[in-house]
């Protein structure tokens, strides 16, 4: 809102995780945060969980940014902000009561894309040796015959439920905007 000239640089930084493979990110984390470094995060389970969380956030950043940026471009943020400020609203009120309800579908879409990335990501969790859905499906597929198919159906059902929730929220938001 205040620095529109930074948009190309922000887009470049948010697109970097699409260019850098997940295996490079995880090996960089292991090399940078190993037990002999100044910040030994791989030495404890909690530290490795923090690395896994940052890895997932890094991989999901481009998708979340694109979803929210598209939602923000559909509304006139500057006019809404000026109108709210002229009525005496603070920045917290502007963000949570004016802008967020207008981009709620975009935020939910980005959140569900992030959820899908985390569910399907195998490399980070496997190389950091942390329990996650991807390595669990691989382990189950190596040792069992029918359970992986059932787990895949459950994963599809969860994904379809997320899509239905996005559709429901967008319909509810469209119907409330028509009434006003």
CORSULHU-V348552 format. One record per backbone hydrogen bond with DSSP energy under -0.5 kcal/mol. CO is the residue of the C=O (numbers start at 0). NH is the residue of the N-H. Records with the same first field share a line. If there is no record, write none. Layout:
BEGIN
CO=NH / NH
END
This chain:
BEGIN
2=5
3=6
5=9
6=10
7=11
8=12
9=13
10=14
11=15
12=15
14=17 / 18
15=18 / 19
18=20
20=24
21=25
22=26
23=27
24=28
25=29
26=30
27=31
28=32
30=33
32=40 / 41
33=36
38=40
40=43
43=47
44=48
45=49
46=50
47=51
48=52
49=53
50=54
51=55
52=56
53=57
54=58
55=59
56=60
59=63
60=64
61=65
62=66
63=67
64=68
65=69
66=70
67=71
68=72
69=73
71=74
74=76
75=79
76=80
77=81
78=82
79=83
80=84
81=85
82=86
83=88
84=87
89=93
90=94
91=95
92=96 / 97
93=97 / 98
94=99
97=101
98=101 / 102
99=102
100=103
102=106
103=107
104=108
105=109
106=110
107=111
108=112
109=113
110=114
111=115
112=116
113=117
114=118
115=119
116=120
120=133
121=125
122=126
123=127
124=129
131=135
132=136
133=137
134=138
135=139
136=140
137=141
138=142
139=143
145=149
146=150
147=151
148=152
149=153
150=154
151=155
152=156
153=157
154=158
155=159
156=160
157=161
158=162
159=163
160=164
161=165
162=166
163=167
164=168
165=169
166=170
167=171
168=172
169=173
170=174
171=175
172=176
173=177
174=178
175=179
END
